[in-house]
Amino acid sequence: MNIQPERPTRREPRTPDFMLTVDELKAVTAFAVASAERALPLFEAHRPHDSRPRAALEAATGFIRGDHRSRAQRVTAPAAHRAAKESASPVAFHAAMAAGDAAASAYLHPLAEAAQVNHILRASAHTIRVFEMCPGEEGAVGNSVEHIANLATPVLIDVLHRYPRIGAGTNRISRLVHELDVHLRDQLPIPLGRHDRALEWR
């Protein structure tokens, strides 16, 4: 008697905990791109023939400028992360991770989980780490937690406040995400929320 294995059941999508508009998602992605593009030249200095991180930033920028979210961001984000893992240089690793995270930020989920804060701030954390490792590089001083936080818009801050605070983890990137989260919440004014806007999925 042949017993056919049961097909795995498809997980039902969770109900959103709050609303995010496309414009708000663009603000999140724009913040990530503004950070990550600062580190891209340092990746390309190590791996000039590897275009995957640049492609991730181009896909993210396309969404910011009006393209629909699409397979472009879904494909280029993990490709940039693979480029990071294939890099022998720690600087190139973090620069490529920043680019991949910037593309992935377009798919931030409206779920009230602290882990989602990584999708908002991790690209910036990787960028800061790049310049921590290259203190003599031009622009290093302008890529600290305080300076990167200055790139945040009121819309970005509004979105961040919808998520729980994220704790400090055990590695440098998670600690930088925590530092950015604290800085943005506590030292910048809380904008007026617009949580009644409809969630727009494209």
C-alpha positions as CSV (number, residue, x, y, z in Angstrom):
1,M,0.0,0.0,0.0
2,N,1.5,3.3,-1.1
3,I,0.8,6.2,1.2
4,Q,1.3,9.6,-0.5
5,P,3.0,12.2,1.8
6,E,0.7,15.0,2.7
7,R,1.5,18.3,1.0
8,P,2.6,21.0,3.4
9,T,-0.1,23.4,4.2
10,R,0.4,27.0,3.1
11,R,0.9,29.3,6.0
12,E,-1.8,32.0,6.2
13,P,-0.5,35.6,6.1
14,R,-0.8,37.3,9.5
15,T,-3.2,40.2,9.9
16,P,-1.4,43.5,9.9
17,D,-1.1,45.2,13.3
18,F,-1.2,48.7,11.9
19,M,-1.2,50.4,8.5
20,L,1.7,51.3,6.3
21,T,1.2,53.3,3.0
22,V,3.4,52.9,0.0
23,D,4.8,56.4,0.7
24,E,5.8,55.3,4.1
25,L,7.5,52.2,2.8
26,K,9.4,54.5,0.3
27,A,10.5,56.7,3.2
28,V,11.9,53.6,5.0
29,T,13.7,52.4,1.8
30,A,15.0,55.9,1.1
31,F,16.6,56.1,4.5
32,A,18.2,52.7,4.0
33,V,19.5,53.6,0.6
34,A,20.9,57.0,1.7
35,S,23.0,55.1,4.2
36,A,24.0,52.1,2.1
37,E,25.1,54.0,-0.9
38,R,27.8,55.7,1.2
39,A,29.4,52.3,1.7
40,L,29.1,50.9,-1.8
41,P,32.3,52.4,-3.2
42,L,34.2,50.5,-0.5
43,F,32.7,47.2,-1.6
44,E,33.5,48.0,-5.2
45,A,37.1,48.9,-4.3
46,H,37.5,45.3,-3.1
47,R,35.3,43.5,-5.7
48,P,35.1,45.8,-8.8
49,H,33.5,43.2,-11.0
50,D,30.7,42.2,-8.6
51,S,27.6,44.2,-9.4
52,R,25.2,42.5,-7.1
53,P,25.2,45.2,-4.3
54,R,24.9,48.0,-6.8
55,A,21.9,46.1,-8.5
56,A,20.2,45.9,-5.1
57,L,20.5,49.6,-4.5
58,E,19.3,50.3,-8.0
59,A,16.2,48.1,-7.4
60,A,15.6,49.9,-4.1
61,T,16.0,53.3,-5.8
62,G,13.6,52.3,-8.5
63,F,10.9,51.6,-5.9
64,I,11.6,55.0,-4.2
65,R,11.1,56.7,-7.6
66,G,7.8,55.2,-8.4
67,D,8.3,51.6,-9.6
68,H,6.1,49.0,-8.0
69,R,7.6,46.7,-5.5
70,S,8.5,43.6,-7.4
71,R,10.7,40.6,-8.0
72,A,13.6,43.1,-8.5
73,Q,13.9,43.8,-4.8
74,R,13.2,40.2,-3.8
75,V,15.9,38.9,-6.0
76,T,18.6,41.5,-5.7
77,A,18.5,41.7,-1.9
78,P,19.6,38.1,-1.3
79,A,22.0,38.3,-4.2
80,A,23.8,41.2,-2.4
81,H,23.8,39.2,0.8
82,R,25.5,36.3,-1.1
83,A,28.0,38.8,-2.4
84,A,28.7,39.8,1.2
85,K,29.3,36.2,2.3
86,E,31.6,35.6,-0.6
87,S,33.8,38.6,0.3
88,A,37.1,38.0,2.1
89,S,37.1,41.6,3.4
90,P,35.0,42.4,6.4
91,V,34.6,45.9,5.0
92,A,33.2,44.6,1.7
93,F,31.0,42.2,3.7
94,H,29.3,44.9,5.6
95,A,29.0,47.2,2.6
96,A,27.2,44.5,0.6
97,M,25.0,43.6,3.5
98,A,23.9,47.2,3.7
99,A,22.9,47.2,0.0
100,G,21.0,44.0,0.4
101,D,19.2,45.2,3.5
102,A,18.3,48.4,1.7
103,A,16.5,46.5,-1.1
104,A,14.8,44.2,1.5
105,S,13.5,47.2,3.4
106,A,10.9,47.8,0.8
107,Y,9.2,44.7,2.2
108,L,9.0,45.8,5.8
109,H,6.0,44.1,7.5
110,P,3.3,45.9,9.4
111,L,3.7,43.6,12.4
112,A,4.3,44.9,15.9
113,E,7.5,42.9,16.5
114,A,10.8,44.4,17.6
115,A,12.6,42.2,15.0
116,Q,11.0,44.4,12.2
117,V,13.1,47.3,13.4
118,N,16.0,45.5,11.7
119,H,14.4,46.0,8.4
120,I,14.3,49.8,9.1
121,L,17.8,50.3,10.6
122,R,20.1,47.4,9.7
123,A,21.3,48.8,6.4
124,S,22.4,51.9,8.3
125,A,24.0,49.8,11.0
126,H,26.1,48.0,8.4
127,T,27.1,51.3,6.9
128,I,28.2,52.7,10.2
129,R,30.2,49.5,10.8
130,V,32.0,49.9,7.5
131,F,33.3,53.3,8.5
132,E,34.1,52.2,12.0
133,M,36.5,49.7,10.4
134,C,37.9,52.4,8.1
135,P,38.3,55.4,10.4
136,G,40.8,57.0,8.0
137,E,38.4,56.8,5.0
138,E,37.0,60.0,3.7
139,G,33.6,60.6,5.2
140,A,34.1,58.3,8.2
141,V,33.2,60.9,10.7
142,G,30.0,61.7,8.9
143,N,28.8,58.1,9.1
144,S,28.5,57.8,12.9
145,V,25.2,57.0,14.6
146,E,24.5,60.7,15.1
147,H,25.2,61.6,11.5
148,I,23.3,58.7,10.0
149,A,20.3,59.6,12.2
150,N,20.2,63.0,10.6
151,L,19.2,61.3,7.4
152,A,15.9,60.3,8.9
153,T,12.7,62.1,7.9
154,P,9.7,62.7,10.1
155,V,7.8,60.0,8.2
156,L,10.6,57.5,9.0
157,I,10.4,58.4,12.7
158,D,6.7,58.0,12.6
159,V,6.9,54.5,11.2
160,L,9.6,53.5,13.7
161,H,7.4,54.5,16.6
162,R,4.8,51.9,15.5
163,Y,7.2,49.1,16.4
164,P,8.4,48.0,19.8
165,R,11.9,49.1,20.8
166,I,14.6,46.6,19.9
167,G,17.1,45.4,22.5
168,A,20.9,45.4,22.1
169,G,22.1,42.0,20.9
170,T,25.4,40.3,21.3
171,N,27.2,41.4,18.0
172,R,28.2,44.9,16.9
173,I,25.5,45.2,14.2
174,S,22.7,44.4,16.6
175,R,24.1,46.9,19.1
176,L,24.3,49.6,16.4
177,V,20.7,48.9,15.4
178,H,19.8,49.4,19.1
179,E,21.8,52.6,19.3
180,L,20.1,54.0,16.2
181,D,16.7,53.0,17.5
182,V,17.3,54.8,20.9
183,H,18.8,57.8,19.2
184,L,15.9,58.2,16.7
185,R,13.2,57.7,19.3
186,D,14.6,59.7,22.1
187,Q,16.5,62.6,20.5
188,L,14.2,63.5,17.6
189,P,10.6,64.8,18.0
190,I,7.8,62.4,17.6
191,P,5.8,63.3,14.5
192,L,2.1,63.2,14.4
193,G,1.0,59.7,13.3
194,R,-1.4,58.9,10.5
195,H,-2.2,55.4,11.5
196,D,-5.6,55.5,9.9
197,R,-4.3,55.4,6.3
198,A,-5.0,52.3,4.3
199,L,-2.3,49.7,3.7
200,E,-1.4,49.7,0.1
201,W,0.2,46.6,-1.3
202,R,1.6,46.6,-4.8
